[in-house]
Structure formats: C-alpha cells, structure tokens
C-alpha cells in the first residue's frame, strides 16, 4: 500500500514539476488577452489571396469558391497540440450526419495561420480528416492550405481571427470556431467552440448558399476561453483546467488503489474464514 501511494505521490510531483512556472503563467495569460474572434458579418474576403495547397501547388483562395457552394473556413495550425484538432474533429462530426457533401453542396477550406508549416504537413493532415469523414467521392471538397505571412494576416484580419504566438511554449494562443462564407466570399455566420450541432451547421450552409448573412453571437463559452462580449476578447482559463485535470488524475488513482487494496483484503479475509 505504501509503495503504491508513493507511486501516486511521485506522479503528482512529476505533474507539478512539468507545469509552467509562475512567470510563464503570467506571460501566457497576458498573451491570451490579445486573442479574439471578432464577428465581421458581411465582410468580403479577398479571393485573390495566394496560398499553397497540400500538393505544393500555388493557388488563390478564389479557386475554392463556386456558384451556389458556400465555404466552411477553419483557421488552425496543423501542429497544434490540442485545440485545432478539436475544431477539425468537431467539424467532421457535424458533417457526417448531413446529407450535403463537400465538393457538391459546399467546400471545406482549412488554412494554417502558421507560416512555418508547409504542404507536406498539410497533405498528411488532410489525409487523416478525409479518411475520418469516410464519405468516398467527396475528397475534392477538402482543401488544406499553407501560406506566407502577408496572405495569412490579410485573411485572419478579414474574418476577425486574432491570435498570438507564445515564444515560451512555441505555440499559438487562439480561439476556436469555424466561419461560413457565401459563394461570393462574404462572411455569413460564425460557429464558435469545438462542437457544432449538425442542424446549426446545415442552416448556416443553407443561408450562406443563398447569400444571406446571419446574426451576431453575443456570448459563448469555449474550451479554455471565455468570451467577454463587452471587450470582444477571451480570458485564459487553460491553467485552471490543467491543474484540475492533474488533481483529478491523482485523486482517481488513489481511489482506485485504495479500492483495489480493500477488495483484496476482503477476499483474503473470506478465504481465511472459509479455511477455518
């Protein structure tokens, strides 16, 4: 029992040691104050912006806009350790139940806002999500792009996506959500967070295909971010979740060990009683 508890205590110490210092936490929280997803409904996106597709070909954003087909735009970076994957996973989950399909009724355009990423990374990422979506014949409707800072800055500014690079962790602080654009390239609707109800996404695509612009989302709750409508910013709560997860992990492990020991002792007691 003592040895098992010692293991748990050691795990707790490791979790604590692996966490960021107080100075790092303060710097990170300051960075997150700059993160926001401003809602620029009706804003026209520059379709002439140049990017590179997953095969290394030079393209423009307008190559993915077609008559009658709205575009789901996801701004992520492909080597993001957590939140970006959740955004893409949520998008795939929401699309699966829909009768509408990429390349037929709409397009999915995923753009990395990390200028250091290249088409090789984009190609691998796209392959994973096309496979996860699992609807043959729709591969042509998925587009994973990389680009230079000028194009990235222009696009993120046009849709109101503000993010911050954190040198201490070599990661980006950013919000989560997707933007639905009309076939002409105007911002029609925002779906925030990491989980998008299929009926909401279907409605957003239907409205956008008709050139309609949706309403402003006044308040929302994102994983690791809380939206403040008075400032249009998100406050960082990541450290709270990290600490809570670490504490819960230790509590659960201790509980399992204690329960296992009690059950073993009870079994031994019954065995000794039976022999008597």
C-alpha positions as a printed Julia matrix, in Angstrom:
276×3 Matrix{Float64}:
   0.0     0.0     0.0
   2.82    2.39    0.94
   4.64    1.61   -2.29
   1.51    2.29   -4.35
   0.85    5.59   -2.6
   4.47    6.5    -3.13
   3.96    5.97   -6.84
   0.96    8.27   -6.83
   2.85   10.94   -4.9
   5.69   10.68   -7.37
   3.21   11.14  -10.22
   1.83   14.22   -8.51
   5.33   15.65   -8.15
   6.03   14.97  -11.82
   2.82   16.7   -12.86
   3.7    19.66  -10.7
   7.26   19.83  -11.96
   6.14   19.58  -15.57
   3.83   22.56  -15.21
   4.9    26.05  -16.2
   6.46   28.46  -13.74
   4.51   31.34  -12.26
   6.26   33.77  -14.6
   5.33   31.64  -17.61
   1.71   31.51  -16.47
   1.57   35.3   -16.15
   3.12   35.77  -19.61
   0.71   33.26  -21.12
  -2.31   34.96  -19.56
  -1.14   38.31  -20.92
  -0.84   36.76  -24.36
  -4.36   35.39  -24.19
  -5.76   38.85  -23.57
  -4.93   39.62  -27.21
  -6.83   36.61  -28.52
 -10.26   37.29  -30.01
 -12.68   36.22  -32.72
 -14.3    39.46  -33.84
 -17.52   38.91  -35.75
 -17.24   40.69  -39.1
 -20.51   39.6   -40.62
 -20.9    40.67  -44.23
 -17.17   41.31  -44.65
 -15.81   40.46  -48.11
 -12.83   38.12  -48.1
 -10.12   38.82  -50.68
 -10.4    35.84  -53.03
  -7.18   36.77  -54.81
  -5.03   35.95  -51.77
  -2.31   33.42  -52.76
  -1.78   30.18  -50.86
  -0.22   26.75  -51.42
  -2.33   23.59  -51.49
  -1.47   20.25  -49.92
   0.32   19.11  -53.11
   2.54   22.17  -53.23
   0.64   23.95  -55.99
   0.21   27.72  -55.92
  -3.47   28.59  -55.67
  -5.69   31.51  -54.74
  -8.47   31.47  -52.21
 -10.94   32.09  -55.01
 -10.16   28.7   -56.54
 -12.42   27.14  -53.91
 -15.44   29.41  -54.34
 -18.06   28.24  -56.82
 -21.56   29.37  -57.67
 -24.11   28.07  -55.2
 -21.5    26.49  -52.94
 -20.69   28.1   -49.58
 -17.34   27.54  -47.9
 -16.58   26.33  -44.39
 -13.37   28.11  -43.38
 -11.32   26.71  -40.49
  -8.28   28.67  -39.32
  -5.91   26.36  -37.46
  -2.3    25.34  -37.41
  -1.58   21.74  -38.25
   0.9    21.0   -35.46
  -1.36   22.44  -32.76
  -1.21   20.08  -29.75
  -4.89   20.29  -28.82
  -7.45   22.94  -29.74
  -7.07   22.91  -33.55
  -7.56   19.15  -33.67
 -10.73   19.6   -31.63
 -12.01   22.18  -34.1
 -11.4    19.86  -37.05
 -12.78   16.84  -35.21
 -15.9    18.82  -34.33
 -16.32   19.87  -37.96
 -16.1    16.28  -39.17
 -18.57   15.11  -36.51
 -21.05   17.76  -37.54
 -20.73   17.0   -41.25
 -21.21   13.23  -41.04
 -25.0    13.29  -40.36
 -25.68   15.83  -43.12
 -26.99   14.72  -46.5
 -24.98   17.59  -48.0
 -21.48   16.69  -49.16
 -18.21   18.54  -49.76
 -17.47   19.25  -53.45
 -21.17   19.02  -54.21
 -23.08   21.44  -51.96
 -20.18   23.17  -50.21
 -16.39   23.29  -49.8
 -14.19   22.87  -46.73
 -11.12   25.11  -46.67
  -8.65   24.7   -43.82
  -5.91   27.34  -43.68
  -2.87   27.18  -41.4
  -2.04   30.5   -39.77
   1.48   29.27  -39.01
   3.7    30.46  -41.89
   6.31   27.88  -40.88
   4.12   24.96  -41.94
   4.35   23.52  -45.44
   2.35   21.45  -47.92
   3.81   18.18  -46.64
   2.23   18.73  -43.23
  -0.99   19.92  -44.86
  -1.18   16.81  -47.04
  -0.8    14.45  -44.1
  -3.4    16.34  -42.1
  -5.9    16.38  -44.94
  -5.5    12.65  -45.48
  -6.33   11.98  -41.85
  -9.52   14.03  -41.9
 -10.78   12.87  -45.28
 -10.37    9.33  -44.01
 -12.09   10.19  -40.74
 -15.02   11.75  -42.6
 -15.35    8.5   -44.5
 -17.55    9.55  -47.42
 -16.0     8.36  -50.69
 -16.2    10.71  -53.64
 -16.0    13.89  -51.55
 -12.22   14.17  -51.39
 -12.23   17.01  -53.91
 -14.17   19.17  -51.47
 -11.46   19.23  -48.8
  -8.63   21.76  -49.09
  -5.76   22.21  -46.63
  -3.66   25.29  -47.37
  -0.49   26.96  -46.15
   0.72   30.44  -46.96
   3.04   33.35  -46.41
   2.54   35.87  -43.59
   1.01   38.54  -45.86
  -1.79   36.24  -47.04
  -2.37   34.77  -43.59
  -2.53   38.2   -41.94
  -4.95   39.51  -44.56
  -7.32   36.54  -44.28
  -7.32   36.35  -40.49
  -7.94   40.09  -40.29
 -10.84   39.92  -42.74
 -12.68   37.31  -40.69
 -11.7    38.81  -37.32
  -9.48   35.95  -36.16
  -6.81   37.34  -33.78
  -4.15   35.08  -32.35
  -0.81   35.41  -30.55
   2.42   33.45  -30.84
   3.87   32.49  -27.46
   7.67   32.14  -27.67
   7.92   30.48  -24.25
   5.91   27.46  -25.4
   6.48   27.76  -29.17
   2.71   27.64  -29.62
  -0.12   29.92  -30.71
  -2.79   31.28  -28.42
  -6.01   31.32  -30.4
  -9.76   30.97  -30.25
 -11.76   28.08  -31.65
 -14.51   28.08  -34.22
 -15.32   27.97  -37.91
 -16.56   30.61  -40.32
 -19.15   30.01  -43.05
 -18.68   32.12  -46.18
 -21.08   32.75  -49.04
 -20.2    31.57  -52.58
 -19.11   35.17  -53.24
 -16.72   35.15  -50.28
 -18.68   37.17  -47.72
 -18.74   36.25  -44.04
 -22.18   34.75  -43.4
 -22.01   33.12  -39.97
 -19.69   32.07  -37.15
 -19.92   28.8   -35.23
 -17.77   29.03  -32.13
 -16.26   26.4   -29.87
 -15.36   22.84  -30.82
 -18.8    21.26  -31.17
 -21.19   22.41  -33.87
 -24.71   20.92  -33.85
 -25.4    19.46  -37.31
 -28.71   21.34  -37.59
 -26.92   24.65  -36.92
 -24.24   23.89  -39.47
 -26.83   22.82  -42.06
 -28.78   26.04  -41.5
 -25.59   28.11  -41.78
 -24.67   26.43  -45.07
 -28.19   26.83  -46.47
 -28.32   30.51  -45.57
 -24.83   31.15  -46.93
 -25.64   29.41  -50.22
 -28.42   31.98  -50.68
 -26.05   34.83  -49.87
 -27.67   35.54  -46.5
 -25.77   36.94  -43.51
 -26.58   35.57  -40.06
 -26.8    37.33  -36.7
 -24.14   38.12  -34.12
 -23.45   35.58  -31.38
 -23.38   37.7   -28.24
 -21.98   35.29  -25.67
 -20.4    31.88  -25.76
 -18.16   29.52  -23.85
 -15.14   27.94  -25.49
 -12.84   25.28  -24.18
 -10.04   27.17  -22.43
 -11.57   30.52  -23.39
 -14.45   32.59  -22.08
 -15.87   35.2   -24.38
 -16.46   38.67  -22.96
 -18.93   40.49  -25.22
 -18.03   43.87  -23.71
 -14.41   43.6   -24.86
 -14.66   41.04  -27.66
 -11.86   39.05  -26.04
 -11.31   35.72  -24.4
  -9.78   35.25  -20.96
  -7.35   32.39  -20.47
  -8.55   29.6   -18.22
  -6.24   26.92  -19.53
  -4.17   26.72  -16.35
  -7.31   26.11  -14.32
  -8.18   23.1   -16.47
  -4.59   21.82  -16.39
  -4.46   22.0   -12.6
  -7.92   20.5   -12.25
  -7.06   17.61  -14.58
  -3.83   16.89  -12.69
  -5.61   16.93   -9.32
  -8.43   14.7   -10.56
  -5.93   12.26  -12.01
  -4.2    11.88   -8.65
  -7.5    11.57   -6.78
  -8.79    8.89   -9.16
  -5.55    6.9    -8.97
  -5.53    6.99   -5.17
  -9.17    5.94   -5.1
  -8.54    3.02   -7.44
  -5.57    1.84   -5.4
  -7.46    2.06   -2.12
 -10.47    0.27   -3.59
  -8.25   -2.46   -5.01
  -6.49   -2.96   -1.68
  -9.73   -3.1     0.26
 -11.2    -5.64   -2.13
  -8.04   -7.76   -1.89
  -8.08   -7.65    1.91
 -11.77   -8.58    1.95
 -11.08  -11.53   -0.34
  -8.27  -12.72    1.91
 -10.47  -12.38    4.96
 -13.19  -14.54    3.39
 -10.59  -17.09    2.32
  -9.2   -17.35    5.86
 -12.73  -17.66    7.27
 -13.55  -20.45    4.84
 -10.43  -22.42    5.8
 -11.39  -22.13    9.47
